Amino acid sequence: MRYQLMTKLVILGATIALISLLHYHTRTQHMLLHLLLQRSYYIPILVAALWFGWRGGILAAAVVAMIYAPYVFEVWSKNLAFAQAAYSEMIMFPVIGSVTGVLADIEKRERKKVAHTAQQLAEANVRLQASFEQLRRADRLSALGELSAGIAHEVRNPLGSIEGAIQILGRTNLADETRKEFSDLAQTELNRLKAVVTNFLEFARPQRPQQRAINPASILESVTHLASETAKMAGVSINIDLPDDIPSVMLDPEQIKQVMLNLVINAIQATPPRGNVTLRARIKGKTLALEVEDEGKGIPQENLERIFDPFFTTRADGTGLGLSIAHSIVRQHKGAIEVSRNKGKGMTFAVQLPLGQEEQQAETFLSGIHDA
């Protein structure tokens, strides 16, 4: 710090000395050069004001005036007009130095404020990031806790039933009818346990979509056929509403079929007998919307934000993984699932999928080459 101060003082002193030396040794006949050197005194004054503030500016101006005054008195004393101009110049030295110094001081204070504010913002950002990471960890731990609790709940029930069935089957002199009943019960619970594990693996390790160009109509027709028996047993009708000009879309047909089947089964279970479930396909801009509309009681508002959470279900026999898996599949297709209430009754689930028109055109082009 002291070295920097001494360096600046030496630079200012050397500059003033050099200008004074040239100024004193320049004859008055060289008026242009003389005036140029005279104005050069402003350089060290301005630099001193910028480096040391208004005090530095005034001090440098005073030094310059002390050096310049004898020259003015000696050389320009015979010419009153030039002498007055020179003395006016000497008055301007401290004025310029003080004004520049004040402005420099203001700029330094503002710069310190900005630097202090930037430091505070940086520290606040660090604290915010730390808090955010803590929230993320807490959120992950909370999600892991809910997931673990859901797995434990779904696994514990069939295990309890299997354990009870095995204890009964271990009894001697058990009637064949009773033995078959509890053997079937154990097998049913094993199948349920297997389904829970399979669904959880699908949720935890989703497969990458194997996309190809396919007409959405074939998916909806296939889903209707697969769900027809369930709908018949529930006394519910399934209707398909398709436009004539719906294009092919790049998607994984098996995965989207799984999504739509899950939504249709849920819609059938929510719809009372003699009700209707409607499947629609719509083109909205650059998006394909596959909709499933039911005529049920609807979903309570407090459950709408949780329906895609793993293991959240309102049915006693549900695993709560169906919609979570569907949501994960649609997200891998760079799409989304929207839920809305119908004007009359029931809900509508809409699977929004990007059309990917450029990919479709390329697929169609390649397909045409292959067929040719």
MARKOL-498238 format. One line per 4 residues: number of its first residue (from 1); their letters; for each residue x, y negated, z negated of C-alpha. Coordinates in nm, 2 decimals, always signed. Layout:
NUM) A) X,Y,Z | ...
END
This chain:
1) MRYQ) +0.00,+0.00,+0.00 | +0.28,-0.25,-0.10 | +0.48,-0.14,+0.21 | +0.18,-0.22,+0.43
5) LMTK) +0.13,-0.56,+0.26 | +0.50,-0.65,+0.31 | +0.49,-0.54,+0.67 | +0.19,-0.77,+0.75
9) LVIL) +0.35,-1.06,+0.57 | +0.67,-1.01,+0.77 | +0.48,-1.00,+1.10 | +0.29,-1.32,+1.02
13) GATI) +0.61,-1.50,+0.90 | +0.80,-1.39,+1.21 | +0.52,-1.49,+1.44 | +0.49,-1.84,+1.29
17) ALIS) +0.87,-1.88,+1.29 | +0.89,-1.78,+1.66 | +0.62,-2.01,+1.77 | +0.77,-2.30,+1.57
21) LLHY) +1.11,-2.23,+1.71 | +0.99,-2.24,+2.07 | +0.76,-2.54,+1.99 | +1.04,-2.75,+1.84
25) HTRT) +1.28,-2.67,+2.13 | +1.03,-2.74,+2.41 | +1.07,-3.09,+2.55 | +0.76,-3.31,+2.57
29) QHML) +0.81,-3.34,+2.94 | +0.68,-2.98,+2.97 | +0.34,-3.09,+2.85 | +0.15,-2.77,+2.95
33) LHLL) +0.39,-2.54,+2.78 | +0.40,-2.76,+2.48 | +0.02,-2.76,+2.44 | +0.01,-2.38,+2.50
37) LQRS) +0.26,-2.33,+2.21 | +0.07,-2.57,+2.00 | -0.25,-2.36,+2.04 | -0.05,-2.04,+1.97
41) YYIP) -0.05,-2.14,+1.61 | -0.41,-2.01,+1.59 | -0.29,-1.66,+1.65 | -0.12,-1.60,+1.31
45) ILVA) -0.40,-1.80,+1.14 | -0.67,-1.58,+1.28 | -0.47,-1.26,+1.21 | -0.41,-1.37,+0.85
49) ALWF) -0.78,-1.44,+0.81 | -0.87,-1.10,+0.95 | -0.62,-0.92,+0.73 | -0.65,-1.11,+0.40
53) GWRG) -0.99,-1.29,+0.42 | -1.05,-1.66,+0.38 | -0.77,-1.70,+0.13 | -0.52,-1.56,+0.38
57) GILA) -0.66,-1.78,+0.66 | -0.62,-2.10,+0.46 | -0.28,-2.01,+0.33 | -0.15,-1.93,+0.68
61) AAVV) -0.31,-2.26,+0.80 | -0.13,-2.45,+0.53 | +0.21,-2.30,+0.62 | +0.15,-2.38,+0.98
65) AMIY) +0.05,-2.74,+0.90 | +0.36,-2.78,+0.68 | +0.58,-2.67,+0.96 | +0.40,-2.85,+1.23
69) APYV) +0.36,-3.19,+1.05 | +0.72,-3.31,+1.07 | +0.73,-3.24,+1.44 | +0.42,-3.44,+1.50
73) FEVW) +0.55,-3.73,+1.29 | +0.89,-3.73,+1.46 | +0.79,-3.67,+1.83 | +0.44,-3.82,+1.86
77) SKNL) +0.48,-4.12,+1.62 | +0.54,-4.35,+1.92 | +0.21,-4.23,+2.09 | -0.08,-4.29,+1.86
81) AFAQ) -0.33,-4.10,+2.08 | -0.12,-3.78,+2.09 | -0.05,-3.81,+1.71 | -0.42,-3.84,+1.63
85) AAYS) -0.49,-3.53,+1.84 | -0.22,-3.34,+1.67 | -0.34,-3.44,+1.32 | -0.69,-3.34,+1.42
89) EMIM) -0.55,-3.00,+1.53 | -0.38,-2.97,+1.18 | -0.72,-3.03,+1.02 | -0.88,-2.76,+1.24
93) FPVI) -0.62,-2.50,+1.13 | -0.77,-2.44,+0.78 | -1.13,-2.48,+0.91 | -1.07,-2.20,+1.16
97) GSVT) -0.88,-1.99,+0.91 | -1.15,-2.02,+0.64 | -1.45,-1.96,+0.87 | -1.28,-1.66,+1.03
101) GVLA) -1.18,-1.53,+0.68 | -1.53,-1.57,+0.55 | -1.67,-1.37,+0.85 | -1.40,-1.11,+0.80
105) DIEK) -1.48,-1.08,+0.43 | -1.85,-1.03,+0.52 | -1.76,-0.77,+0.78 | -1.54,-0.58,+0.53
109) RERK) -1.82,-0.59,+0.27 | -2.07,-0.46,+0.51 | -1.83,-0.19,+0.63 | -1.77,-0.08,+0.27
113) KVAH) -2.15,-0.07,+0.22 | -2.19,+0.14,+0.54 | -1.91,+0.37,+0.43 | -2.05,+0.40,+0.08
117) TAQQ) -2.40,+0.48,+0.23 | -2.25,+0.73,+0.47 | -2.07,+0.90,+0.18 | -2.39,+0.91,-0.02
121) LAEA) -2.58,+1.05,+0.28 | -2.30,+1.31,+0.33 | -2.32,+1.41,-0.04 | -2.70,+1.42,-0.02
125) NVRL) -2.68,+1.63,+0.29 | -2.44,+1.88,+0.12 | -2.68,+1.90,-0.18 | -2.97,+1.94,+0.06
129) QASF) -2.80,+2.22,+0.25 | -2.71,+2.39,-0.08 | -3.08,+2.36,-0.19 | -3.19,+2.48,+0.15
133) EQLR) -2.96,+2.79,+0.12 | -3.09,+2.86,-0.23 | -3.45,+2.83,-0.10 | -3.37,+3.06,+0.19
137) RADR) -3.21,+3.32,-0.05 | -3.51,+3.28,-0.28 | -3.75,+3.32,+0.01 | -3.56,+3.63,+0.14
141) LSAL) -3.56,+3.78,-0.21 | -3.93,+3.70,-0.25 | -4.01,+3.86,+0.09 | -3.79,+4.16,+0.00
145) GELS) -3.97,+4.19,-0.33 | -4.31,+4.18,-0.16 | -4.19,+4.43,+0.10 | -4.06,+4.66,-0.16
149) AGIA) -4.38,+4.64,-0.36 | -4.58,+4.71,-0.05 | -4.37,+5.02,+0.04 | -4.39,+5.14,-0.32
153) HEVR) -4.77,+5.10,-0.33 | -4.82,+5.27,+0.01 | -4.59,+5.56,-0.07 | -4.69,+5.61,-0.43
157) NPLG) -5.06,+5.68,-0.36 | -5.00,+5.97,-0.11 | -4.72,+6.10,-0.33 | -4.95,+6.11,-0.63
161) SIEG) -5.22,+6.29,-0.43 | -4.96,+6.54,-0.30 | -4.82,+6.60,-0.65 | -5.17,+6.67,-0.78
165) AIQI) -5.25,+6.90,-0.49 | -4.93,+7.10,-0.54 | -5.00,+7.14,-0.92 | -5.34,+7.27,-0.84
169) LGRT) -5.21,+7.50,-0.57 | -4.96,+7.64,-0.82 | -5.23,+7.78,-1.03 | -5.29,+8.16,-1.02
173) NLAD) -5.63,+8.31,-0.93 | -5.72,+8.00,-0.72 | -6.01,+8.05,-0.49 | -5.93,+8.05,-0.12
177) ETRK) -6.18,+7.78,-0.05 | -6.02,+7.56,-0.32 | -5.67,+7.64,-0.20 | -5.76,+7.54,+0.15
181) EFSD) -5.92,+7.22,+0.03 | -5.61,+7.11,-0.15 | -5.38,+7.23,+0.12 | -5.57,+7.01,+0.37
185) LAQT) -5.55,+6.72,+0.12 | -5.18,+6.76,+0.09 | -5.14,+6.77,+0.47 | -5.36,+6.46,+0.51
189) ELNR) -5.16,+6.27,+0.26 | -4.83,+6.38,+0.42 | -4.96,+6.26,+0.76 | -5.05,+5.93,+0.59
193) LKAV) -4.71,+5.90,+0.44 | -4.55,+5.98,+0.77 | -4.76,+5.70,+0.94 | -4.65,+5.45,+0.67
197) VTNF) -4.28,+5.53,+0.73 | -4.32,+5.52,+1.11 | -4.50,+5.18,+1.09 | -4.24,+5.04,+0.86
201) LEFA) -3.96,+5.15,+1.09 | -4.14,+4.99,+1.38 | -4.17,+4.67,+1.18 | -3.81,+4.67,+1.05
205) RPQR) -3.65,+4.78,+1.37 | -3.86,+4.66,+1.67 | -3.76,+4.79,+2.01 | -3.65,+4.55,+2.28
209) PQQR) -3.93,+4.50,+2.54 | -3.88,+4.69,+2.87 | -4.05,+4.44,+3.09 | -4.19,+4.50,+3.43
213) AINP) -4.46,+4.34,+3.65 | -4.80,+4.47,+3.56 | -5.16,+4.36,+3.60 | -5.31,+4.27,+3.26
217) ASIL) -5.64,+4.43,+3.37 | -5.49,+4.78,+3.36 | -5.38,+4.72,+3.00 | -5.72,+4.60,+2.88
221) ESVT) -5.89,+4.89,+3.06 | -5.65,+5.14,+2.90 | -5.71,+4.99,+2.56 | -6.09,+5.00,+2.61
225) HLAS) -6.06,+5.37,+2.70 | -5.84,+5.45,+2.39 | -6.07,+5.27,+2.15 | -6.40,+5.39,+2.31
229) ETAK) -6.45,+5.68,+2.07 | -6.38,+5.46,+1.76 | -6.63,+5.21,+1.90 | -6.89,+5.48,+1.96
233) MAGV) -6.86,+5.61,+1.61 | -6.90,+5.25,+1.47 | -7.20,+5.18,+1.70 | -7.01,+4.89,+1.87
237) SINI) -6.99,+4.80,+2.24 | -6.67,+4.69,+2.41 | -6.69,+4.45,+2.70 | -6.42,+4.33,+2.94
241) DLPD) -6.42,+3.98,+3.09 | -6.16,+3.95,+3.36 | -6.12,+3.69,+3.64 | -6.08,+3.82,+3.99
245) DIPS) -5.75,+3.65,+4.07 | -5.55,+3.73,+3.76 | -5.18,+3.78,+3.86 | -4.93,+4.04,+3.75
249) VMLD) -4.71,+3.95,+3.45 | -4.37,+4.05,+3.33 | -4.41,+4.24,+3.00 | -4.37,+4.58,+2.83
253) PEQI) -4.70,+4.75,+2.90 | -4.67,+5.00,+2.62 | -4.58,+4.74,+2.36 | -4.86,+4.50,+2.46
257) KQVM) -5.10,+4.79,+2.48 | -5.01,+4.87,+2.12 | -5.07,+4.51,+2.02 | -5.41,+4.49,+2.19
261) LNLV) -5.52,+4.83,+2.06 | -5.44,+4.72,+1.71 | -5.65,+4.40,+1.76 | -5.94,+4.59,+1.92
265) INAI) -5.95,+4.85,+1.64 | -5.95,+4.57,+1.38 | -6.23,+4.39,+1.57 | -6.44,+4.71,+1.58
269) QATP) -6.39,+4.77,+1.21 | -6.50,+4.40,+1.14 | -6.81,+4.41,+1.37 | -7.14,+4.55,+1.24
273) PRGN) -7.33,+4.82,+1.43 | -7.49,+4.72,+1.75 | -7.24,+4.43,+1.77 | -7.00,+4.35,+2.05
277) VTLR) -6.62,+4.33,+2.09 | -6.51,+4.14,+2.40 | -6.17,+4.15,+2.57 | -6.07,+3.87,+2.80
281) ARIK) -5.78,+3.76,+3.01 | -5.72,+3.40,+3.09 | -5.45,+3.20,+3.27 | -5.38,+2.87,+3.08
285) GKTL) -5.11,+2.67,+3.26 | -4.80,+2.89,+3.25 | -4.94,+3.12,+2.99 | -5.15,+3.44,+2.99
289) ALEV) -5.40,+3.47,+2.71 | -5.53,+3.81,+2.62 | -5.82,+3.76,+2.38 | -6.01,+3.99,+2.15
293) EDEG) -6.34,+3.85,+2.02 | -6.55,+4.02,+1.74 | -6.88,+3.95,+1.58 | -6.78,+4.02,+1.22
297) KGIP) -6.80,+3.81,+0.91 | -6.47,+3.64,+0.99 | -6.16,+3.61,+0.78 | -6.16,+3.40,+0.46
301) QENL) -5.96,+3.08,+0.49 | -5.73,+3.18,+0.20 | -5.63,+3.50,+0.40 | -5.57,+3.33,+0.74
305) ERIF) -5.21,+3.23,+0.65 | -5.13,+3.58,+0.52 | -5.28,+3.81,+0.78 | -4.94,+3.86,+0.96
309) DPFF) -4.75,+3.93,+0.63 | -4.63,+4.29,+0.60 | -4.85,+4.51,+0.37 | -5.12,+4.25,+0.34
313) TTRA) -5.46,+4.41,+0.40 | -5.81,+4.38,+0.27 | -5.90,+4.74,+0.36 | -5.85,+5.02,+0.11
317) DGTG) -5.72,+5.26,+0.37 | -5.50,+5.00,+0.56 | -5.12,+4.98,+0.55 | -5.11,+4.61,+0.63
321) LGLS) -4.84,+4.66,+0.89 | -5.05,+4.66,+1.21 | -5.07,+4.28,+1.26 | -4.71,+4.24,+1.14
325) IAHS) -4.59,+4.48,+1.41 | -4.81,+4.31,+1.67 | -4.68,+3.97,+1.57 | -4.32,+4.09,+1.60
329) IVRQ) -4.38,+4.25,+1.94 | -4.54,+3.93,+2.08 | -4.26,+3.72,+1.94 | -4.01,+3.93,+2.12
333) HKGA) -4.20,+3.86,+2.44 | -4.15,+3.49,+2.36 | -4.52,+3.46,+2.30 | -4.75,+3.39,+2.00
337) IEVS) -5.07,+3.52,+1.85 | -5.34,+3.25,+1.77 | -5.64,+3.31,+1.55 | -5.96,+3.10,+1.56
341) RNKG) -6.32,+3.11,+1.44 | -6.59,+3.16,+1.69 | -6.87,+2.90,+1.71 | -7.13,+3.17,+1.62
345) KGMT) -6.97,+3.44,+1.41 | -6.66,+3.64,+1.40 | -6.30,+3.57,+1.50 | -6.10,+3.56,+1.82
349) FAVQ) -5.74,+3.67,+1.83 | -5.55,+3.54,+2.14 | -5.22,+3.68,+2.25 | -5.03,+3.41,+2.44
353) LPLG) -4.76,+3.54,+2.68 | -4.55,+3.34,+2.92 | -4.62,+3.42,+3.28 | -4.25,+3.42,+3.40
357) QEEQ) -4.36,+3.34,+3.75 | -4.00,+3.33,+3.90 | -3.93,+3.68,+3.76 | -4.26,+3.80,+3.90
361) QAET) -4.18,+3.67,+4.24 | -3.84,+3.84,+4.23 | -4.00,+4.16,+4.12 | -4.27,+4.14,+4.39
365) FLSG) -4.00,+4.07,+4.65 | -3.79,+4.37,+4.54 | -4.10,+4.59,+4.53 | -4.18,+4.49,+4.89
369) IHDA) -3.83,+4.58,+5.00 | -3.85,+4.91,+4.83 | -4.19,+4.99,+4.98 | -4.07,+4.90,+5.32
END
